[in-house]
């Protein structure tokens, strides 16, 4: 009984193994799925069959492999035969972007260079960006203040005519006087006056000879107001404010260029994501046509077709999302990209670069030299230096206010024409000189202003030190981010290579009947994620580069 049972079990196992082997052979024969190389050789000319590259090497990051053909239908990606023969079997990234441009619309004003590079955007920002233009207009505001301050030294003309036609003392007197303030705080003046008629005895100086009186004089400070006064202080403030416009413009340009760099590289990344998503969708769509043919022939089950259709729907949704993000990035970039009239230009997808520029190794950067460069070029420090000089002017003014007022006065006059009286007291040349003195004893106003101004100087000194420390940390942090982003690019590219190898291996496994569409989709999704990570790493690198250039004040 035991022997018979063992014999039957052995026979059963042999039959089972035979059936399983037959089933596998039958499936492979029915599907007749060739290897990727065999299929490529089958589709290309005989003289080109030996030139096909190894499918394991995979294509570049810009494109996925073209579909493989099976029984007249395409089912798996492989090296396109036409590419081996020197022709393009599928649209290039540039052709894909041109197609999208027709759907999305053309730019307002065609760009002078395509693809659009960041240098064009930078030039547009510096020359036409509204915020930069607004700050540049501050120079005109400052020039107006300078001119207004210098108005304190304008020549002043005074004139008066006083008449008394009725009364006991009938008389008239007329006067014209011109005054010119001097840079040393004094005043020079010249005057002509004429007076006649009957004057009160106590106003006898109002009378002149018939030809009138000419007078020339000046007043000049000897202590307070000699080195500086409010008029000269106002001019100094206006000049320093005009000088401060340049760092303000530089700061706005740096901020605007940095922001435009963020938007530009995000736009490039959005284009890369769109291309990658579209390519993967096309792979699934090509595979769908082949699967449908194999389902009709009975070589594949309906579930394989449904799984691939679900994959197509998911990738179509992702493509719509990628297109919307690309459109959004294009619209945002138009704020910085403008035509000759200053109107925004929405860049077309055809203006997109097909890939990021190759990054440079930041280890070649001399960090210490760039830190010193930043401390010498950053506009924030220069603005604080000018603010300190303005406060220094105020301190000098109020220290001068501690001095007493001491003015020297000199005046010369001469009447001409017939004498107005028999005494002839108006005819001789007259010269008058003297000193004028006054001083507030407590001088609390000046002392209080000095105390307040010294406090402002201390505040500015603290801000200067903190700003210098902040600039150093910004340069160091931007350099660290740049180094990290660069190292990350190499790792993400290795990740893409490995993901692509796994996709190729899964294709071959499917050809041998050991895989299905779901497993292929998982590997393709992993490759898509890997490529997105590489795009993200490249984006981080160029954003970090923009931050570093702004940190060292490199426009």
C-alpha positions in Angstrom: 0.0 0.0 0.0 2.9 2.3 0.9 4.8 1.4 -2.3 1.8 2.0 -4.5 1.1 5.4 -2.9 4.7 6.5 -3.4 4.6 5.4 -7.1 1.4 7.3 -7.7 2.8 10.4 -6.0 5.9 10.3 -8.2 3.9 9.9 -11.4 1.7 12.8 -10.4 4.7 15.1 -9.7 6.2 14.2 -13.1 3.0 15.0 -14.9 2.6 18.3 -13.1 6.2 19.3 -14.0 5.6 18.4 -17.6 2.4 20.3 -17.8 3.9 23.4 -16.2 6.8 23.3 -18.7 4.5 22.9 -21.6 2.4 25.8 -20.4 5.4 28.0 -20.2 6.6 27.0 -23.6 3.2 27.5 -25.1 2.8 31.0 -23.6 6.2 32.0 -24.9 5.5 30.6 -28.4 2.0 32.2 -28.6 3.3 35.6 -27.4 6.5 35.3 -29.4 8.0 38.3 -27.4 11.5 38.8 -28.7 14.3 40.4 -26.7 14.8 44.1 -27.1 17.9 43.7 -29.2 16.2 41.1 -31.4 13.2 43.3 -32.0 15.4 46.2 -32.9 17.4 44.1 -35.3 14.2 42.9 -36.9 13.0 46.4 -37.6 16.2 48.1 -38.9 18.1 47.6 -42.2 20.4 44.7 -42.4 23.5 46.8 -42.6 22.5 48.6 -39.4 21.6 45.7 -37.2 25.1 45.4 -35.7 25.2 49.1 -34.7 22.3 49.1 -32.2 23.4 50.2 -28.7 22.9 48.0 -25.7 19.4 48.6 -24.2 20.9 48.5 -20.7 22.7 51.8 -21.4 19.3 53.5 -21.8 18.7 56.9 -23.4 19.7 60.3 -22.0 17.6 62.1 -19.5 15.8 64.1 -22.1 13.8 61.2 -23.6 12.5 57.8 -22.8 13.1 54.8 -25.2 10.8 54.5 -28.2 8.3 51.6 -28.2 9.2 48.0 -29.2 7.0 46.2 -31.8 5.5 42.8 -31.5 3.5 41.1 -34.2 2.9 44.4 -35.9 2.0 46.1 -32.6 4.2 48.1 -30.2 4.3 46.8 -26.6 7.6 47.6 -24.9 10.0 50.6 -25.0 13.3 49.9 -26.7 16.0 51.7 -28.7 14.3 53.2 -31.8 15.6 51.5 -35.0 15.4 54.8 -36.9 17.7 56.4 -34.3 20.3 53.8 -35.1 20.0 54.6 -38.7 20.5 58.3 -38.0 16.9 59.4 -38.0 14.6 60.6 -35.3 11.8 58.2 -34.5 10.0 60.4 -32.0 9.7 64.1 -31.4 12.7 65.8 -29.7 12.2 67.9 -26.5 12.4 71.0 -28.7 9.7 69.7 -31.0 7.5 68.8 -28.0 7.9 72.4 -26.6 7.0 73.9 -30.0 3.8 71.8 -30.1 2.9 73.0 -26.6 3.6 76.6 -27.6 0.9 76.4 -30.3 -1.5 75.3 -27.6 -0.5 77.8 -24.9 0.0 80.8 -27.2 2.9 82.9 -28.4 4.7 85.6 -26.5 3.6 89.2 -26.7 6.8 90.2 -28.3 9.1 87.6 -29.9 12.3 87.2 -27.9 15.6 88.0 -29.6 17.1 84.8 -28.5 15.6 81.3 -28.2 15.8 79.4 -26.0 15.5 82.1 -23.4 18.5 82.2 -21.1 18.8 83.9 -17.7 21.1 86.7 -19.0 18.2 88.0 -21.1 15.9 88.1 -18.0 18.6 89.8 -16.0 19.1 92.5 -18.6 15.3 93.0 -18.7 15.2 93.4 -14.9 18.0 95.9 -14.7 16.7 98.0 -17.6 12.9 97.7 -17.4 11.7 96.2 -14.2 9.2 98.7 -12.6 10.6 98.5 -9.0 14.1 99.2 -10.3 12.8 102.1 -12.4 11.0 103.4 -9.4 14.1 103.5 -7.2 16.1 105.1 -10.0 13.6 108.0 -10.0 14.7 108.6 -6.4 17.7 110.2 -7.9 15.5 112.9 -9.4 13.8 113.4 -6.0 17.2 113.7 -4.3 18.4 116.2 -7.0 15.3 118.3 -6.3 16.2 118.3 -2.6 19.8 119.4 -3.4 18.6 122.3 -5.5 16.1 123.3 -2.9 18.8 123.3 -0.2 21.0 125.5 -2.3 18.2 128.0 -2.5 19.3 129.3 0.9 22.2 131.0 -1.0 20.1 132.6 -3.7 20.5 136.3 -4.2 17.6 138.1 -2.5 16.2 141.4 -3.9 14.2 143.7 -1.7 12.4 146.8 -2.7 10.1 149.3 -0.9 8.4 152.5 -1.7 6.9 154.5 1.2 5.1 157.9 0.7 3.3 160.3 3.0 1.4 162.8 0.7 -0.8 164.2 3.5 0.2 165.3 7.0 2.4 167.8 8.7 5.5 165.9 7.5 5.0 165.2 3.8 7.8 163.0 2.4 8.7 159.9 0.4 11.4 157.3 0.5 12.3 154.4 -1.9 14.8 151.6 -1.5 16.3 148.7 -3.5 18.5 146.2 -1.7 20.3 143.0 -2.9 21.7 140.4 -0.4 23.9 137.4 -1.0 24.6 134.8 1.7 28.2 133.7 1.9 29.5 130.1 2.5 31.1 131.2 5.7 27.7 132.0 7.2 27.7 135.7 6.6 25.9 138.1 4.3 27.0 140.7 1.7 24.6 143.3 0.6 24.3 146.4 -1.5 21.6 149.1 -1.4 20.4 152.2 -3.1 17.9 154.5 -1.4 16.5 157.9 -1.9 14.4 160.0 0.4 13.0 163.5 0.3 10.5 165.9 1.7 10.0 166.9 5.4 10.9 164.2 8.0 10.5 164.2 11.7 13.6 165.5 13.4 14.2 162.1 15.0 14.1 160.5 11.5 16.6 162.7 9.9 18.6 159.7 8.6 15.8 158.9 6.2 16.6 162.0 4.2 19.2 161.7 1.4 20.9 164.0 -1.1 19.0 164.5 -4.3 20.9 161.7 -6.1 20.2 159.2 -3.3 22.5 157.1 -1.2 24.6 154.0 -2.2 25.5 151.5 0.5 27.7 148.4 0.7 28.1 146.2 3.7 28.7 142.7 5.1 28.0 140.7 8.2 30.1 137.6 9.1 30.1 135.3 12.1 33.3 134.8 14.0 32.3 131.9 16.3 28.9 130.3 16.1 27.9 129.7 12.5 31.3 130.2 11.0 32.3 126.5 10.4 28.7 125.3 9.8 25.1 126.6 10.1 21.7 125.3 9.3 21.9 126.3 5.6 25.1 124.4 5.0 24.0 121.5 7.1 20.9 121.1 4.9 23.0 121.1 1.8 25.3 118.5 3.2 22.3 116.3 4.1 20.8 116.7 0.7 24.1 115.8 -1.0 24.5 112.7 1.2 20.9 111.7 0.5 21.6 112.0 -3.2 24.7 109.8 -2.8 22.6 107.2 -1.0 20.4 106.7 -4.0 23.1 104.6 -5.7 23.2 101.9 -3.0 19.4 101.9 -2.9 19.3 101.2 -6.6 21.9 98.5 -6.2 20.0 96.9 -3.4 16.8 96.9 -5.4 18.6 95.5 -8.5 20.1 92.7 -6.4 16.8 91.8 -4.8 15.0 91.9 -8.1 17.6 89.9 -10.0 17.6 87.3 -7.2 13.8 87.0 -7.3 13.8 86.8 -11.1 16.3 84.0 -10.9 14.0 82.1 -8.6 11.1 82.5 -11.0 13.2 81.8 -14.1 14.8 78.5 -12.8 11.4 77.4 -11.5 10.1 78.0 -15.0 12.8 75.9 -16.5 12.2 73.1 -13.9 8.4 73.3 -14.7 9.3 72.7 -18.4 11.5 69.8 -17.5 8.8 68.2 -15.4 6.3 68.7 -18.2 8.6 67.0 -20.8 9.3 64.1 -18.4 5.7 63.6 -17.6 4.7 63.7 -21.3 7.4 61.3 -22.3 6.3 58.7 -19.8 2.6 59.2 -20.9 3.6 58.5 -24.5 5.4 55.3 -23.4 2.2 54.1 -21.8 0.0 55.1 -24.8 2.3 53.3 -27.2 2.2 50.2 -25.0 -1.6 50.5 -24.9 -1.9 50.0 -28.6 0.3 46.9 -28.5 -1.5 45.5 -25.5 -4.9 45.9 -27.3 -3.6 44.0 -30.2 -2.3 41.2 -28.0 -5.6 41.0 -26.1 -7.4 40.6 -29.5 -5.0 37.8 -30.3 -5.7 36.2 -26.9 -2.0 36.5 -25.9 -2.8 38.8 -22.9 -5.6 39.1 -20.4 -8.1 42.0 -20.3 -6.7 43.0 -16.9 -3.3 43.9 -18.4 -5.1 46.3 -20.8 -7.2 47.8 -17.9 -4.1 48.3 -15.8 -2.3 50.1 -18.6 -5.5 52.3 -19.2 -5.5 53.2 -15.5 -1.8 54.1 -15.8 -2.6 56.3 -18.8 -5.4 58.2 -17.0 -3.1 58.8 -14.0 -0.3 60.2 -16.2 -2.7 62.3 -18.2 -3.9 63.9 -15.0 -0.2 64.5 -14.0 0.4 66.0 -17.4 -2.5 68.5 -17.0 -1.1 69.5 -13.6 2.4 69.9 -15.1 1.1 72.1 -17.9 -0.8 74.3 -15.4 2.4 74.7 -13.4 4.3 75.6 -16.5 1.7 78.2 -17.5 1.8 79.7 -14.0 5.6 79.9 -14.0 5.5 81.6 -17.5 3.0 84.2 -16.3 5.0 84.9 -13.2 8.2 85.3 -15.3 6.5 87.9 -17.4 6.7 90.3 -14.5 10.5 90.4 -15.0 10.6 89.9 -18.8 9.5 93.0 -20.6 9.6 94.6 -24.1 11.0 98.0 -25.1 7.8 99.7 -23.9 8.0 98.0 -20.5 5.1 95.7 -21.2 5.3 92.1 -19.7 6.2 89.3 -22.1 4.7 85.9 -21.4 7.4 83.5 -22.6 6.3 80.7 -24.9 7.1 77.1 -24.1 9.1 77.2 -27.3 11.4 79.6 -25.5 12.2 77.0 -22.8 15.6 75.4 -22.6 15.4 71.6 -23.1 17.6 71.0 -20.1 19.4 72.8 -17.3 22.9 74.1 -18.0 25.6 71.8 -16.6 26.4 73.0 -13.1 30.0 74.0 -12.1 31.7 72.6 -9.0 31.5 75.3 -6.3 34.7 73.9 -4.7 36.6 76.3 -7.0 35.2 79.3 -5.2 37.5 81.2 -2.8 35.0 81.7 0.1 37.2 84.1 2.1 37.8 86.3 -0.9 34.1 86.4 -1.6 33.3 87.3 2.0 35.6 90.3 1.8 34.1 91.1 -1.6 30.6 91.1 -0.1 31.6 93.3 2.8 33.0 95.8 0.3 30.1 95.7 -2.2 26.9 95.0 -0.3 24.8 98.2 -0.5 23.4 97.8 3.0 26.7 98.7 4.6 27.2 101.7 2.3 23.7 102.9 3.1 24.6 102.7 6.8 27.8 104.6 6.3 26.0 107.4 4.5 23.4 107.5 7.3 26.2 107.8 9.8 27.7 110.7 7.8 24.3 112.5 7.8 24.1 112.1 11.6 27.7 113.4 11.8 26.6 116.6 10.1 23.9 117.0 12.7 26.4 116.4 15.5 28.8 119.0 14.0 25.9 121.5 13.7 24.8 121.1 17.4 28.3 121.2 18.7 28.7 124.5 16.9 25.5 125.8 18.6 27.4 125.6 21.9 29.5 128.6 20.8 28.4 132.2 21.5 27.2 134.5 18.7 29.9 136.9 17.7 29.4 138.8 14.4 31.6 141.4 12.7 29.7 144.1 10.9 31.0 146.6 8.3 29.1 149.1 6.2 30.1 151.9 3.8 27.8 154.5 2.3 27.9 157.6 0.2 25.2 160.1 -0.9 25.4 161.7 -4.3 23.7 164.7 -5.9 22.9 168.1 -4.6 22.9 168.3 -0.8 19.6 168.1 0.9 20.5 170.7 3.5 22.8 173.6 4.0 24.8 171.7 6.5 25.9 169.1 3.9 26.0 166.4 6.6 24.9 163.7 4.0 27.6 164.3 1.5 30.7 162.8 3.2 31.7 159.2 2.7 30.7 157.1 5.8 32.2 153.9 7.1 30.8 152.0 10.1 32.2 148.8 11.7 31.4 146.9 14.9 30.9 143.6 16.7 27.7 142.0 17.8 27.6 139.4 20.7 25.0 137.2 22.4 25.0 133.8 24.1 22.4 131.7 25.9 23.9 130.8 29.3 22.5 127.3 29.8 22.6 126.1 26.2 20.3 123.2 27.0 18.9 122.9 23.5 22.3 122.3 22.0 23.4 119.9 24.7 20.1 117.9 24.3 20.6 117.7 20.6 24.2 116.5 21.0 23.1 113.8 23.4 20.4 112.6 21.0 22.7 112.7 18.1 25.4 110.7 19.9 22.8 108.1 20.7 21.9 107.8 17.0 25.6 107.3 16.1 25.8 104.4 18.6 22.7 102.8 17.1 24.1 103.0 13.6 27.5 101.5 14.8 25.6 98.6 16.3 23.6 98.1 13.1 26.8 98.2 11.0 28.4 95.5 13.0 25.3 93.3 12.9 24.8 93.9 9.2 28.5 92.9 8.6 27.9 89.7 10.6 24.7 89.0 8.8 26.4 89.4 5.4 29.1 87.0 6.4 26.6 84.4 7.5 24.5 84.8 4.4 27.6 84.2 2.2 28.6 81.2 4.2 25.1 79.7 4.3 24.6 80.3 0.5 27.9 78.6 -0.1 26.9 75.6 2.0 23.6 75.3 0.2 25.4 75.5 -3.2 27.9 72.8 -2.1 25.1 70.5 -0.9 23.0 71.0 -4.0 25.9 70.2 -6.2 26.7 67.0 -4.4 23.0 66.1 -4.4 23.0 66.3 -8.2 25.5 63.5 -8.6 23.5 61.3 -6.3 20.2 61.9 -8.0 21.8 61.2 -11.4 23.1 57.9 -10.1 19.6 57.2 -8.8 18.2 57.9 -12.3 20.7 55.5 -13.9 19.8 52.7 -11.4 16.1 53.3 -11.9 16.5 53.2 -15.7 18.4 49.9 -15.4 15.6 48.4 -13.3 13.0 49.6 -15.9 15.0 47.8 -18.6 15.3 44.7 -16.5 11.6 44.7 -15.9 11.0 45.1 -19.7 13.1 42.0 -20.3 11.3 40.1 -17.5 8.0 40.9 -19.2 9.4 39.6 -22.5 10.2 36.3 -20.8 6.7 36.1 -19.3 7.8 36.8 -15.7 6.3 40.2 -15.2 3.1 42.3 -15.9 2.1 45.8 -16.6 1.6 46.6 -13.0 5.2 45.8 -12.1 6.4 47.7 -15.2 4.4 50.7 -14.1 5.9 50.5 -10.6 9.4 50.6 -12.1 8.5 53.4 -14.5 7.0 55.4 -11.6 10.3 54.9 -9.7 12.2 56.2 -12.7 9.9 59.2 -12.9 10.4 59.9 -9.3 14.2 59.7 -9.7 14.1 62.1 -12.6 11.9 64.5 -10.7 14.5 64.3 -7.9 17.2 65.2 -10.3 15.2 68.1 -11.6 14.6 69.3 -8.0 18.4 69.0 -7.3 19.3 71.0 -10.3 16.7 73.6 -9.4 18.1 73.8 -5.8 21.6 74.3 -7.3 20.6 77.2 -9.4 18.5 78.8 -6.7 21.4 78.5 -4.3 23.7 80.0 -7.0 21.3 83.0 -7.3 21.3 83.4 -3.5 25.1 83.2 -3.4 25.6 85.8 -6.1 23.1 88.1 -4.3 25.0 87.5 -1.1 28.3 88.7 -2.6 26.5 91.5 -4.5 27.3 90.0 -7.9 24.6 91.2 -10.3 
